[in-house]
Structure formats: structure tokens, C-alpha cells
Amino acid sequence: METAQTIIEAGGGSLSTGETLLMRFLSEKGRRGRRAFEREPIHFGDTTW
């Protein structure tokens, strides 16, 4: 998903990772929510894993 953003928040600040996000939308509910993942940043704590 080229337009999706992954943001890591740590130490009182945030950093956009600039990485390409890969997601599969298998269910109907997932397909309906896909646009939100493409438009809105996805926030993580101090690590994505």
C-alpha cells in the first residue's frame, strides 16, 4: 500500500518509517476498512514487532 504510513512513537516524539506496508484484506470487513488503512497513519509504540 503505497499511500499508507507507519509511524513509530518513542521518547516523546514520532518517526515515519518510510517503509512499504504490506497488508491483505481477506474478509469483507477488512475490505471495507481498507481505505482507512490507506489514508490514516498506523501508529506503533517504540517498536513495530
KAVENSUL-V392302 format. One record per backbone hydrogen bond with DSSP energy under -1.0 kcal/mol. CO is the residue of the C=O (numbers start at 0). NH is the residue of the N-H. E is the energy in kcal/mol with one decimal. If there is no record, write none. Layout:
CO	NH	E
CO	NH	E
//
This chain:
4	41	-2.9
5	16	-2.5
6	43	-2.5
7	14	-2.2
9	12	-1.6
12	9	-1.8
14	7	-2.7
26	30	-2.3
27	31	-2.2
28	32	-1.5
32	36	-1.3
33	37	-1.8
34	38	-1.8
35	39	-2.7
41	6	-3.0
43	8	-1.9
//
